[in-house]
Amino acid sequence: MLSKTLSFSILGIEAFPVEVEADFSLGLPGIIIVGLPDSSIKESRERIRSALKNSGFHLPNKKITVNLAPADLKKEGSGFDLAIAVTLLAGMEIIPRENLTKRAFLGELALDGKIKSTKGILPAIIKSKELKLEEVIIPYENLREASLVKNFKILGVKHLREVTDYLRGDFVPQQEKIEILMDIESKYEEDFADVLGQELAKRAFEIAAAGGHNLLMIGPPGAGKTMLAQRIPTILPPMSYEEALETTKIYSVAGLLSPERPFILTRPFRNPHFGISEAGMIGGGTHPKPGEISLAHNGVLFLDEFPEFRKDVIEALRQPLEDGKVTITRASFTVTYPAKFMLICAMNPCRCGYYGHPTKPCQCTYQEIKKYRSKLSGPIIDRIDIHLEIPPVEFKDLIKENIKSSLDSKTIRKKVIRAREIQSRRYGSSLKINAKLKPKEIKKYCILEPKAEEFLEKVADKFNFSARSIHKILKVSRTIADLEESEIILKHHIAEAIQYRILEKPLWQN
């Protein structure tokens, strides 16, 4: 007796349909699973056998062959348990086989028959909708996560017996109605009003958030670099539905969603330790998983103590910063993860931290300073739009009681959202921002007044800017003009953008 149903295998952040077939024949009793299963799928034989027994069903004393097709696609994870169990029940004629068509099943089985949550549910639901399936049956714990996909029938179940009774028409599970509101204003404990002084830094962060520009902070210990970076999410615009869906998809594949946090509605802020490996940063591994740059997709990746990261980790950021994605190729697989993120970096000017400090002398030798800076190559520095010096906060700003900056996060965020709206109208897409303009688009949209063009030419010759640096200046000046709601880039827009490229020049000169 042959029966079949549908499930999904996850590779990267995409789901691929897998046809689960079961055949009962004469031979030595047992279950054989074929179709490139990993060890967790092979172990499912014992989980399924116990789950069926404890749900009141007993497998016949026959040779059972389970095939996961296509056979050349490697399958992994425990999410196939439910599909295999349902296929076996259909082969035993406990479930009508015709009720398995146009349906897909995902979920891990416990020994008592309970259905446990599994990762990768969201991409599987999205794929099911694309394939125009009638229904997907998933663990009840994953129901809130799956509810991000609109206008599609999803059934959350808690026990194998519920699935059996439902497919036989004896039971209709009660589903709670889950509403997801995207327009809820995020509340943060941090606020830019808490940062005393550093008005230039706040202005630079406003520009970075408005245009999605990468930013590098250089300053001594205690100047407030980490404090500033932690507040960048408070001024970013809210995520759109498409952004929330794509970001949640990544976290679903990574297994980082929980019943308490079933979807990602606020922009991610990732702050990995400088001891992270290359695989941890860009993704990969024996079983491919998204790295920190993908977990920061549509959000912020903050790298504190930037030169302390391994050089191979830093250099691995080159392609993602340019392309907004990372492709990982191994002998057995090739996966592509999205990685459109704002890179915020912080570093000391030298190893001791006090090179150029107005009062504290630097203890580093010339060779130590050179070695410290050499970890950041020219191509990496060139890919960062805004370079910002963070001076120590003056004593008078710290001792003032009950004072808060006039620039709070709410005020800055309104200006950022307004600038993003201008960009959306200009480019015809809410996902297009100034930082991601291509060379042809720069020529089309970054229109300079004659004085601004002349000024940029003189400064570029004086400081020997590369073509990429000039493009970065034009992108940043486009954002500054948008903040002022100016269609033409003026001379003072170019001047302000240039200061965020030349501040670091003395730092890198030996």
Order of alpha helices (4+ residues) and beta strands (2+ residues): beta-beta-beta-alpha-alpha-beta-alpha-beta-beta-beta-alpha-beta-alpha-beta-alpha-alpha-beta-alpha-alpha-beta-alpha-beta-beta-alpha-beta-alpha-alpha-beta-beta-beta-alpha-alpha-beta-alpha-alpha-alpha-alpha-alpha-alpha-alpha
